Amino acid sequence: MKDRKIFCLNNISRVGTGKFRKGYTLVDQMEEAAGVLVRSQDMDDMAFPKTLRAIGRAGAGVNNIPLIDCAEHGIVVFNTPGANANAVKELVISGLMMASRDILGGADWVKANAQDPDIQKKAEKAKKNFAGVEIKGKKLGVIGLGAIGVLVANAAVDLGMEVYGYDPYLSVASAWNLSQKVHHTALTEELFAKCDYLTIHVPATDSTKGMLNKKAFQQMKDGVRILNFARDTLVNDDDMAEALSQGKVKVYVSDFPNPKVANMPGAVVLPHLGASTEEAEDNCAVMAVEEIQDYLDNGNIHHSVNFPDTEMGICQTDGRIAILHRNVPNMLGQITRALGDAGINIAGMQNKSRGQYAYTLMDIDRHLTDEGFTNLQQIEGILRVRKIK
């Protein structure tokens, strides 16, 4: 196996980087890297070296990576869905408590009166200012039932809440893992009207941007408590400020500070702590490393966000080639014809597409010659050809 150079844009857990097999090397510069590991570093304006084949995002969100630009350069981008789900779930449960009881206000009162010799006596009078409600028996709406949303919904059921879930794209895996006690709703309007608490767990897309807005708030119960540990852009800040001032929203707990949200009366704002645990960082790093290695060594794709997932295990024939290309008619025909002209028989193949891009992974009965490799590269619409074996 050729030496695989890996560059870390951020500090990546050593538990993860320690999983690289013999032949992989961590380098200090990206210029000759075959793979990059990244957490939150913005890559939008970066120039990618021709050697770069894979980017592993140690986390779920990929808004810091130019996905289309990467695809056009034949770079597969991976993320690590579910690796940090438990960390976020635990913080969401903490958010439920902070939305229900003024825990932070009570702690701040104690700090402010720490030097008062009568603090114990005065605390008995002051505590009524921080009284709250219990979550048991209350209705919680979970918008988005992916890895995190399912864990939150199940945990809330265990805490005695009546849970309603909304996800029009519910996966089979999520459905299997979701508690049978969670009520599934087909409309957000139904969820808004019923629930005392709402927590949102959907990706940031054009269709979800600002989905919690004035119109949505008008459909909710008075005094609803809202939690956002997903993405800041899912909530319209101006509309949230108005809803808080009018009492429509009782408490807004957000993990995304900005000047507007940080100064909202009634908002509890955390410094983006969602996945900031040692365990989550380790889990994400391990998963990203395994994804990059399997792609570079075997051509298999798992959890890519710009190319289709494809699995053919370890190559058992004399050769394997991986072709990233545009999803256009007759592409597969041109590829197989070029291999046939080179006298190569296809022993096994997977061809999958995702939007405007596609991936073809082939096991062949002999090594691809340099001439055959060049002929494949010259097909219009081919983005990258790799000899795996």
SULHU-V321373 format. One record per helix or strand of 2 or more residues. SS is the DSSP state (2 for helix, 1 for strand). FROM is the first residue (numbers start at 1). TO is the last residue. Records with the same first field share a line. If there is no record, write none. Layout:
# SULHU-V321373
SS: FROM-TO + FROM-TO
This chain:
# SULHU-V321373
1: 4-8 + 24-27 + 35-38 + 54-57 + 76-78 + 139-143 + 162-166 + 183-184 + 197-200 + 224-228 + 249-254 + 267-269 + 319-326 + 346-354 + 357-364 + 382-387
2: 14-17 + 67-72 + 85-100 + 103-112 + 119-130 + 147-158 + 172-177 + 188-194 + 214-218 + 232-234 + 237-246 + 259-262 + 278-298 + 331-341 + 370-377
